[in-house]
Amino acid sequence: MVVFQKSKYRYLAAAVATVSICLVLFLSLVPQSRAALPLAVNGNPMPSLADMVEKAIPAVVNISTSSRIKVLENSLMSDPFFRRFFDLPKHKQRFRENKSLGSGVIVDAKKGLIITNHHVIKKADKITVTLSDGRSIRAKIVGVDPETDVGVIQLNNRSSLTALPMGNSNLLRVGDFAVAIGNPFGLGQTVTSGIISALGRKGLGLEGYEDFIQTDASINPGNSGGALVNLRGELVGINTAIFARGGGNVGIGFAIPIEMAQRIMSQLVEYGEVRRGLLGVRAQDLTAELAAAFGLRIRDGAVITRAVPGSAAAKAGLTAGDIIVQANKRKIRDSADLRNVIGLSRIGEKVTLTYIRNGKKNKVTVVVLEPKRLRKSGHEIDRRFTGAVLEVSFKENGKEGIKVMSVKPQSAAWLSGLRSKDQILSVNRKRVRTFDELKAAVAKDRRQMLINIQRGDEGLFVLVR
């Protein structure tokens, strides 16, 4: 009996082993159902992006610019009295030529329109566009928007151009494949690939309005203004910046979503500038602590802290304490999201807002208004500002500012050192944003004014006695 049992188990074990070996061999010959790379693409034996890239490259161009920049000199050298006293020859302003390289994308072949970055064509006196076929064509600036770093130029010669089809950046998901095409380091057309690493990146301090696509497709200096495309060869973003302490690529690049770029471009083409509307609120992020204080379980939203009297928000009935959670069916995660939605809306455009008040959801449609501007003649503030026209404007980021709109030559304001387009930042080291603040700062010391001015990209102090 015992011998029989051992023999039976021996034969059973051998049978199981034989079946197992046969099963392994069978499974190795049967195609697996798990995800795998395709064996062929368009008849090619190995996967390749070559066909897509071949169609996209003609629409991506290289942009070279040149500009004349004044050479900074000692102010005495430009003083005619000083030069006459020391019998110096007539002063001539010296200039130096500045050149830069970047990329752009043809988005309208018939009109010869190219979208790029503002910083690529900033202050350019001459713009030359080189196409993928080697042609070099002069271009002119249609309009720029420094707040989003978007610029549009137009080619003088519009024959035989290829435009890149537009994609929908709103449909992007983290993990989608992406391809960057541009002109890094002036080397010429270069293609790199990667994935969408993150969406809705903001708070980076790069631009006024930020809603970046983050990608690990290599983006380097010179790629600015180039194309970020999906695997269908559709334009989904405009490459604009990299995050790198050493200046090289570390796999963190940023692109402007094409949905944002298109909205900006349409206004630049129509008006030559962006005419932003204003909601008229100041808002802050909804934190976990604030949500608990309001008795809410949500974690995303923008809390209104002030509705400016007479603004679109005030007219729609919005007030401090309302929490905006949606705008035009787009989820509002924080105050930056709200600012982006409103900042990209045209004057007169309707925006449907969903907000929470006393724990209940409500909806309201607001009409985005033109930013409110207040103007005064300089003599209404102080006699030393006579001859200047000053303006205070309220911006969506909650900041007011005083700008010099015009100055009559040889007027008191002119002799005080004010020039058109100057931004007055402080007087006697006191920050001024409104006419009341400016008056108060001037009144504290009638003997002299130390004015801090932003003039273009430069800051300076002017002492007026």
KOLFIRO-479395 format. One line per field, with one value per residue (C-alpha): residue number from 1; residue in three letters; x, y, z. Coordinates in pm, whole numbers, plus 32768, in hexadecimal, padded with zeros to 4 digits. Layout:
N
seq = (NUM; ...)
type = (ALA; ...)
X = (X; ...)
Y = (Y; ...)
Z = (Z; ...)
***
This chain:
465
seq = (1; 2; 3; 4; 5; 6; 7; 8; 9; 10; 11; 12; 13; 14; 15; 16; 17; 18; 19; 20; 21; 22; 23; 24; 25; 26; 27; 28; 29; 30; 31; 32; 33; 34; 35; 36; 37; 38; 39; 40; 41; 42; 43; 44; 45; 46; 47; 48; 49; 50; 51; 52; 53; 54; 55; 56; 57; 58; 59; 60; 61; 62; 63; 64; 65; 66; 67; 68; 69; 70; 71; 72; 73; 74; 75; 76; 77; 78; 79; 80; 81; 82; 83; 84; 85; 86; 87; 88; 89; 90; 91; 92; 93; 94; 95; 96; 97; 98; 99; 100; 101; 102; 103; 104; 105; 106; 107; 108; 109; 110; 111; 112; 113; 114; 115; 116; 117; 118; 119; 120; 121; 122; 123; 124; 125; 126; 127; 128; 129; 130; 131; 132; 133; 134; 135; 136; 137; 138; 139; 140; 141; 142; 143; 144; 145; 146; 147; 148; 149; 150; 151; 152; 153; 154; 155; 156; 157; 158; 159; 160; 161; 162; 163; 164; 165; 166; 167; 168; 169; 170; 171; 172; 173; 174; 175; 176; 177; 178; 179; 180; 181; 182; 183; 184; 185; 186; 187; 188; 189; 190; 191; 192; 193; 194; 195; 196; 197; 198; 199; 200; 201; 202; 203; 204; 205; 206; 207; 208; 209; 210; 211; 212; 213; 214; 215; 216; 217; 218; 219; 220; 221; 222; 223; 224; 225; 226; 227; 228; 229; 230; 231; 232; 233; 234; 235; 236; 237; 238; 239; 240; 241; 242; 243; 244; 245; 246; 247; 248; 249; 250; 251; 252; 253; 254; 255; 256; 257; 258; 259; 260; 261; 262; 263; 264; 265; 266; 267; 268; 269; 270; 271; 272; 273; 274; 275; 276; 277; 278; 279; 280; 281; 282; 283; 284; 285; 286; 287; 288; 289; 290; 291; 292; 293; 294; 295; 296; 297; 298; 299; 300; 301; 302; 303; 304; 305; 306; 307; 308; 309; 310; 311; 312; 313; 314; 315; 316; 317; 318; 319; 320; 321; 322; 323; 324; 325; 326; 327; 328; 329; 330; 331; 332; 333; 334; 335; 336; 337; 338; 339; 340; 341; 342; 343; 344; 345; 346; 347; 348; 349; 350; 351; 352; 353; 354; 355; 356; 357; 358; 359; 360; 361; 362; 363; 364; 365; 366; 367; 368; 369; 370; 371; 372; 373; 374; 375; 376; 377; 378; 379; 380; 381; 382; 383; 384; 385; 386; 387; 388; 389; 390; 391; 392; 393; 394; 395; 396; 397; 398; 399; 400; 401; 402; 403; 404; 405; 406; 407; 408; 409; 410; 411; 412; 413; 414; 415; 416; 417; 418; 419; 420; 421; 422; 423; 424; 425; 426; 427; 428; 429; 430; 431; 432; 433; 434; 435; 436; 437; 438; 439; 440; 441; 442; 443; 444; 445; 446; 447; 448; 449; 450; 451; 452; 453; 454; 455; 456; 457; 458; 459; 460; 461; 462; 463; 464; 465)
type = (MET; VAL; VAL; PHE; GLN; LYS; SER; LYS; TYR; ARG; TYR; LEU; ALA; ALA; ALA; VAL; ALA; THR; VAL; SER; ILE; CYS; LEU; VAL; LEU; PHE; LEU; SER; LEU; VAL; PRO; GLN; SER; ARG; ALA; ALA; LEU; PRO; LEU; ALA; VAL; ASN; GLY; ASN; PRO; MET; PRO; SER; LEU; ALA; ASP; MET; VAL; GLU; LYS; ALA; ILE; PRO; ALA; VAL; VAL; ASN; ILE; SER; THR; SER; SER; ARG; ILE; LYS; VAL; LEU; GLU; ASN; SER; LEU; MET; SER; ASP; PRO; PHE; PHE; ARG; ARG; PHE; PHE; ASP; LEU; PRO; LYS; HIS; LYS; GLN; ARG; PHE; ARG; GLU; ASN; LYS; SER; LEU; GLY; SER; GLY; VAL; ILE; VAL; ASP; ALA; LYS; LYS; GLY; LEU; ILE; ILE; THR; ASN; HIS; HIS; VAL; ILE; LYS; LYS; ALA; ASP; LYS; ILE; THR; VAL; THR; LEU; SER; ASP; GLY; ARG; SER; ILE; ARG; ALA; LYS; ILE; VAL; GLY; VAL; ASP; PRO; GLU; THR; ASP; VAL; GLY; VAL; ILE; GLN; LEU; ASN; ASN; ARG; SER; SER; LEU; THR; ALA; LEU; PRO; MET; GLY; ASN; SER; ASN; LEU; LEU; ARG; VAL; GLY; ASP; PHE; ALA; VAL; ALA; ILE; GLY; ASN; PRO; PHE; GLY; LEU; GLY; GLN; THR; VAL; THR; SER; GLY; ILE; ILE; SER; ALA; LEU; GLY; ARG; LYS; GLY; LEU; GLY; LEU; GLU; GLY; TYR; GLU; ASP; PHE; ILE; GLN; THR; ASP; ALA; SER; ILE; ASN; PRO; GLY; ASN; SER; GLY; GLY; ALA; LEU; VAL; ASN; LEU; ARG; GLY; GLU; LEU; VAL; GLY; ILE; ASN; THR; ALA; ILE; PHE; ALA; ARG; GLY; GLY; GLY; ASN; VAL; GLY; ILE; GLY; PHE; ALA; ILE; PRO; ILE; GLU; MET; ALA; GLN; ARG; ILE; MET; SER; GLN; LEU; VAL; GLU; TYR; GLY; GLU; VAL; ARG; ARG; GLY; LEU; LEU; GLY; VAL; ARG; ALA; GLN; ASP; LEU; THR; ALA; GLU; LEU; ALA; ALA; ALA; PHE; GLY; LEU; ARG; ILE; ARG; ASP; GLY; ALA; VAL; ILE; THR; ARG; ALA; VAL; PRO; GLY; SER; ALA; ALA; ALA; LYS; ALA; GLY; LEU; THR; ALA; GLY; ASP; ILE; ILE; VAL; GLN; ALA; ASN; LYS; ARG; LYS; ILE; ARG; ASP; SER; ALA; ASP; LEU; ARG; ASN; VAL; ILE; GLY; LEU; SER; ARG; ILE; GLY; GLU; LYS; VAL; THR; LEU; THR; TYR; ILE; ARG; ASN; GLY; LYS; LYS; ASN; LYS; VAL; THR; VAL; VAL; VAL; LEU; GLU; PRO; LYS; ARG; LEU; ARG; LYS; SER; GLY; HIS; GLU; ILE; ASP; ARG; ARG; PHE; THR; GLY; ALA; VAL; LEU; GLU; VAL; SER; PHE; LYS; GLU; ASN; GLY; LYS; GLU; GLY; ILE; LYS; VAL; MET; SER; VAL; LYS; PRO; GLN; SER; ALA; ALA; TRP; LEU; SER; GLY; LEU; ARG; SER; LYS; ASP; GLN; ILE; LEU; SER; VAL; ASN; ARG; LYS; ARG; VAL; ARG; THR; PHE; ASP; GLU; LEU; LYS; ALA; ALA; VAL; ALA; LYS; ASP; ARG; ARG; GLN; MET; LEU; ILE; ASN; ILE; GLN; ARG; GLY; ASP; GLU; GLY; LEU; PHE; VAL; LEU; VAL; ARG)
X = (8000; 8111; 81E0; 80B5; 807C; 81E6; 81DC; 8094; 811F; 825D; 819B; 80B4; 81DA; 8275; 812C; 8108; 826C; 8230; 80EF; 819B; 82B5; 81BC; 80F0; 8222; 8285; 8123; 8109; 8255; 81CC; 807C; 8073; 8043; 7F22; 7FF3; 8057; 8183; 8227; 819E; 826C; 823C; 81D0; 8164; 820E; 8359; 83E3; 842E; 8364; 83BE; 834A; 83F4; 82B7; 8213; 8350; 8384; 822F; 825E; 83C0; 836C; 8282; 838C; 847C; 85BB; 85AA; 86D5; 86B3; 8795; 875F; 881E; 884D; 88C9; 8A1A; 89FF; 8AE8; 8B33; 8A20; 8B28; 8B97; 8A41; 8A2A; 8A61; 8AE1; 8BE7; 8C5B; 8C69; 8D2D; 8E36; 8E2B; 8DC2; 8D43; 8BCD; 8B3D; 8ABD; 89F1; 8A9D; 89E2; 8A39; 8991; 88E8; 8890; 87BB; 873A; 85F6; 84E3; 8382; 825B; 819A; 802B; 7F90; 8039; 7F5A; 7F99; 80FE; 80BB; 81B8; 8187; 82B8; 8325; 8326; 8486; 8505; 84A0; 84AE; 8530; 8597; 85EA; 861B; 857E; 85F1; 8539; 85E9; 850A; 855E; 85A3; 86B4; 85F6; 862D; 850B; 84E6; 83C4; 8312; 827A; 80FE; 80E2; 8171; 80EA; 81F9; 8102; 80EA; 8232; 8178; 81DD; 815B; 8223; 81C8; 829F; 82CB; 82DB; 81BC; 81F2; 8214; 81E1; 816E; 80A0; 8090; 7F31; 7EAC; 7E6E; 7DA5; 7E7F; 7D4D; 7D48; 7EAF; 7EF0; 8025; 80DF; 8081; 81A7; 8228; 8328; 83E3; 8460; 853C; 8690; 875F; 88A6; 887D; 88D4; 87A7; 866E; 867B; 8578; 8562; 845A; 83CD; 8285; 819E; 822A; 8128; 8011; 7FA2; 80F7; 80F0; 818A; 82DE; 830B; 8357; 822C; 8102; 800E; 808C; 7FE3; 810A; 8126; 8257; 8314; 8457; 848B; 85DA; 85AE; 86E4; 873A; 86C9; 859C; 84CE; 83A3; 83BD; 82B2; 8240; 8175; 80B7; 80EC; 7FEC; 80CD; 7FDA; 8055; 7FFE; 80F6; 81F8; 8343; 83A9; 848C; 8565; 85AE; 8725; 8818; 893D; 8890; 887B; 8758; 8705; 85BF; 84DD; 8458; 8323; 8239; 8115; 7FD5; 7F5F; 7E02; 7E96; 7F7E; 7E5F; 7D89; 7EA8; 7F01; 7DA0; 7DAB; 7F0B; 7EA1; 7D60; 7DDA; 7F55; 7F39; 7E7C; 7D4D; 7D14; 7BD1; 7BAB; 7AD1; 7B26; 7B72; 7C92; 7CA9; 7D7D; 7DA9; 7CB8; 7D92; 7D32; 7D18; 7C34; 7B5D; 7B2F; 7AD9; 79CD; 794F; 79A7; 7A46; 7ACE; 7C3C; 7C3E; 7BBC; 7C01; 7B7D; 7B0F; 7BA3; 7B20; 7A36; 7A93; 7965; 78D8; 7996; 7903; 7912; 785B; 774F; 7719; 76E6; 782D; 78B7; 79D0; 79BC; 7932; 7A01; 7A1E; 7A48; 79FF; 7A13; 7983; 797A; 7AEC; 7B49; 7BE2; 7CEC; 7D79; 7D83; 7E80; 7D88; 7C7F; 7D72; 7DD0; 7C66; 7C10; 7D5B; 7D28; 7BC3; 7B74; 7AC9; 7953; 7973; 7882; 790F; 7835; 78B2; 7853; 7889; 7839; 7790; 771F; 775F; 7680; 76E9; 7677; 76AE; 76CD; 772B; 780E; 786F; 79E4; 7A1A; 7B2F; 7C2C; 7BD2; 7CD0; 7CE9; 7DA7; 7E17; 7EEA; 8031; 7FF2; 7EC9; 7FC5; 80E8; 8169; 82AA; 81D6; 8141; 8143; 8116; 7FE0; 7FD5; 7EFF; 7EA1; 7E26; 7D9F; 7E25; 7D93; 7EB7; 7E3C; 7F52; 7F1C; 8029; 8070; 80E6; 8159; 8088; 8126; 8211; 822F; 8399; 843E; 8316; 8346; 830C; 8408; 850D; 84BE; 8534; 83E8; 83BD; 829D; 8257; 8315; 8281; 8292; 82E2; 832A; 8356; 843F; 8463; 82EF; 823B; 812F; 801A; 7EFE; 7EDC; 7E8E; 7FCE; 8094; 8006; 8050; 81B7; 81F7; 8158; 8243; 836E; 832C; 849F; 84FF; 847A; 8542; 8481; 84C1; 8466; 844E; 84B0; 849D; 8580; 863F; 85FF; 867F; 865F; 8619; 8654; 8577; 85AA)
Y = (8000; 80F4; 8091; 80CC; 822B; 8295; 8211; 82C8; 8417; 83E6; 83BD; 84E0; 85CB; 856E; 85B2; 8709; 8767; 8700; 87CC; 88FD; 88F2; 88DA; 89FA; 8ADE; 8A8D; 8AD0; 8C20; 8C90; 8C5E; 8D0E; 8E91; 8F34; 9020; 9115; 9269; 925E; 933B; 930C; 9235; 9326; 948F; 94F3; 93BE; 9401; 92DD; 93B3; 94C2; 961F; 9787; 97DD; 97FF; 98EC; 99BA; 99D2; 9A7A; 9B60; 9BE2; 9CCB; 9D91; 9DD0; 9EEB; 9F84; A0F3; A1DB; A341; A46E; A5AF; A6F0; A735; A87C; A863; A8E9; AA0B; AAFB; AC02; AD15; ACA3; ACF8; AE47; AF5A; B054; AF5C; AF0C; B07F; B0D6; AFCE; B011; AEAD; AE55; AE3E; AD16; ABEE; AADE; A98E; A84D; A6DE; A5CF; A4B6; A36F; A24E; A102; A04A; 9F82; 9FB4; 9EF2; 9F42; 9F34; 9FDE; 9F97; A080; A1AF; A14E; A161; A0D0; A0AB; A0C0; A149; A2BA; A2A2; A216; A34F; A44F; A5A2; A50A; A5FD; A4EA; A38F; A27E; A133; A001; 9EE9; 9D78; 9D86; 9E8A; 9FC1; A0FE; A1F4; A341; A362; A477; A47A; A461; A47D; A402; A3B7; A3BD; A340; A1EA; A1FC; A1CE; A284; A279; A2D5; A2D4; A26D; A35C; A23C; A145; A04F; 9ED8; 9EDD; 9DBC; 9DF3; 9D0A; 9C8D; 9CF5; 9BF8; 9C1D; 9C51; 9C2A; 9AB7; 9A76; 9982; 9946; 9828; 9881; 9877; 99C8; 9A3C; 9B89; 9C26; 9D59; 9DF8; 9DB8; 9E79; 9EE5; 9D88; 9D73; 9CA0; 9BA9; 9AAE; 9A21; 9944; 9900; 9906; 9A03; 9A11; 9AFB; 9BEC; 9D3E; 9DA2; 9F03; 9FD7; 9FBA; A132; A114; A1D1; A29A; A189; A026; 9EDC; 9E1A; 9CBE; 9C12; 9B18; 9A52; 9A6E; 9B23; 9C9C; 9D75; 9EE3; 9F2A; 9E43; 9F6C; 9FA4; 9E48; 9D3D; 9C3A; 9B3C; 99FD; 98B6; 9922; 9A47; 9B47; 9C80; 9C6E; 9D67; 9E77; 9E27; 9F4A; 9EFB; 9DFD; 9DC1; 9D9F; 9E3E; 9E03; 9E73; 9D16; 9C28; 9B53; 9AC4; 9BDC; 9CB4; 9D8D; 9DDE; 9ECE; 9E08; 9E47; 9E9C; 9FC5; A024; A020; A109; A1FC; A1E0; A232; A37D; A3D0; A39A; A463; A582; A56B; A547; A485; A53A; A488; A49B; A4C4; A40C; A4FC; A415; A3C7; A25A; A160; 9FE8; 9F0A; 9E58; 9D30; 9E1B; 9F0E; 9DF0; 9D72; 9ED1; 9EE8; 9D8D; 9CFC; 9BB4; 9C34; 9C8B; 9D4E; 9EAA; A021; A0E6; A249; A33A; A476; A4D4; A62B; A717; A74C; A622; A500; A424; A522; A558; A3DD; A3D0; A328; A388; A33A; A1D5; A140; A018; 9FF3; 9E84; 9E8B; 9F82; 9F2B; 9DBB; 9DC6; 9D5C; 9E75; 9DE5; 9F2B; A0A3; A082; 9FAB; A0B9; A1C5; A0FD; A0CC; A23C; A2BB; A1F7; A272; A391; A4CD; A492; A316; A259; A16F; A07D; A055; 9F47; 9FB3; 9F3E; A024; 9FA9; 9E43; 9E55; 9E57; 9F78; 9FE3; A13F; A1C9; A2F9; A3DB; A421; A599; A679; A6C5; A801; A914; AA5F; AB83; ACCC; ADEF; ADFA; AF57; AEC7; ADF8; AEEF; B017; AF56; AE5F; AF74; AF13; ADA0; ACC9; ABB3; AA7A; A97C; A82A; A704; A5B3; A457; A3F5; A4F6; A5EF; A75A; A829; A98F; A9BE; AAFA; AB07; AC41; AD60; AEB1; AEFF; B003; AFFE; AFE6; AE6D; AE50; AF12; AE36; AD10; AC6B; ABD7; AB36; A9CA; A9E7; A91A; A9D2; A8CF; A99E; AB01; AB4C; A9D2; A9A1; A8B5; A96A; A8BD; A9BA; AB33; AB4D; AA94; AB71; ACAF; AC35; ABDA; AD2C; ADEC; AD52; AE0F; AF3D; AF91; AE68; AD2E; ABF1; AB40; A9D3; A996; A85F; A8C6; A7A3; A695; A789; A815; A968; AA73; ABDF; ACED; AE22; AF52)
Z = (8000; 805C; 7F2B; 7E47; 7ED5; 7E95; 7D33; 7CEE; 7D68; 7C9D; 7B59; 7BB3; 7BF0; 7AA2; 79EF; 7A92; 7A33; 78CA; 78B4; 794E; 7850; 7731; 77BD; 77D8; 7671; 75FA; 76AC; 7621; 74C0; 74FF; 74E0; 7633; 7677; 7747; 76B1; 75C9; 74C6; 7367; 727D; 715B; 711D; 6FBE; 6F3B; 6FE8; 70AF; 71E4; 7294; 7217; 722D; 70E7; 7017; 710E; 713E; 6FC6; 6FA4; 70D0; 7095; 6F6C; 7050; 715C; 7107; 718B; 71EF; 7204; 727A; 7295; 7357; 73A3; 7514; 75A4; 764F; 77B2; 77F4; 790D; 7911; 7909; 77B0; 7724; 77D8; 76D0; 77D6; 7851; 76EF; 7691; 77CE; 7784; 760E; 75BB; 745E; 741F; 74D8; 7411; 74B3; 748E; 7449; 744E; 7383; 7441; 7394; 740A; 7389; 73C3; 731F; 72A0; 7213; 70D5; 7135; 7004; 6EB7; 6DE9; 6EC5; 6F1B; 7091; 7184; 72F8; 73D9; 752C; 757D; 7609; 74BC; 73F9; 7512; 7499; 734B; 7235; 7136; 712F; 7041; 702A; 6F9E; 6F1E; 6F1F; 6DA6; 6DDF; 6D73; 6E40; 6E4D; 6EFD; 6FF1; 70B1; 720C; 7215; 738E; 74D8; 7632; 773F; 7846; 779E; 76D8; 758F; 7452; 72ED; 71B6; 7045; 6F1E; 6DFB; 6D01; 6D33; 6C16; 6C4E; 6DC7; 6EA0; 6FDA; 7103; 7157; 72AA; 73BD; 74FD; 762F; 770F; 76B8; 7723; 783D; 790E; 7868; 7702; 7611; 7595; 7495; 74A1; 735E; 7357; 7324; 7460; 747C; 7312; 7296; 71AC; 71AF; 72CE; 7346; 74A6; 7544; 769B; 7757; 77F7; 7958; 79F4; 7998; 7A1E; 7AA6; 7B35; 7C45; 7B9C; 7B78; 7A05; 7977; 79EC; 7983; 79B7; 7963; 78DB; 784B; 78E4; 7810; 781F; 76A7; 7698; 7678; 766C; 7625; 74C1; 74DF; 755A; 7477; 73E2; 73CE; 74C7; 7402; 744C; 7392; 728C; 7234; 72C6; 7375; 74E7; 757B; 753C; 75E7; 76C0; 77E8; 7899; 7A07; 7A2A; 7B1C; 7A35; 78F5; 785A; 783B; 796B; 78EC; 7967; 784E; 7833; 7713; 76F1; 76AB; 7548; 75C7; 7683; 7566; 7468; 753B; 755B; 73EB; 7377; 7431; 73BC; 7253; 727D; 7359; 7361; 74DA; 75E3; 7673; 77B9; 7875; 79E9; 7AE5; 7BFE; 7D20; 7E03; 7E5A; 7F18; 7F09; 7FC9; 80C8; 81A4; 82CE; 8215; 8194; 82F9; 836F; 8260; 82BE; 8169; 8102; 7FB8; 7F91; 7E48; 7E04; 7E0A; 7F33; 7EE4; 7FE1; 7F3D; 7E22; 7D9B; 7D9E; 7C43; 7BB3; 7AED; 7C25; 7CFD; 7BF4; 7BE6; 7D60; 7DBE; 7F10; 8004; 8085; 7F43; 7ECC; 7D52; 7CF1; 7B7B; 7A58; 7902; 796A; 79C0; 7B1F; 7BEE; 7CD1; 7D58; 7D24; 7C07; 7B44; 7B6B; 7AFE; 79C8; 795E; 7985; 78FC; 77BA; 778F; 76A6; 7713; 76FA; 7708; 77EA; 78F2; 79B7; 7B1B; 7C13; 7D7A; 7EDA; 7FD5; 812B; 80C0; 7F8A; 7E1D; 7D45; 7BDE; 7B4D; 79F8; 79FA; 78DA; 78E1; 78E6; 786B; 7980; 7A38; 7A05; 7ABB; 7A27; 7ABB; 7A4F; 7B0B; 7B9D; 7C60; 7D24; 7D42; 7C7D; 7C31; 7B69; 7A8F; 7921; 7961; 793C; 7A40; 7A3F; 7B47; 7AD2; 7B9B; 7B28; 7B57; 7C37; 7D31; 7CF2; 7C9F; 7BFF; 7B92; 7A2E; 797D; 783F; 77AB; 7803; 7759; 7700; 77E0; 78D3; 7A4B; 7A3B; 791F; 79E3; 7B0F; 7A3F; 79E3; 788A; 77D1; 7830; 797A; 7A97; 7BE5; 7CEF; 7E25; 7E9F; 7FC2; 7FEC; 8020; 7F2F; 7E67; 7DA4; 7DAE; 7D8E; 7F02; 7F5A; 7E6A; 7F03; 8063; 800A; 7F69; 808B; 818C; 8102; 8026; 800C; 7F35; 7E8B; 7E5C; 7D48; 7CF6; 7B89; 7AAE; 794C; 785C; 78E6; 79C0; 7B19; 7B89; 7C96; 7C48; 7D50; 7D2A; 7E0A)
***
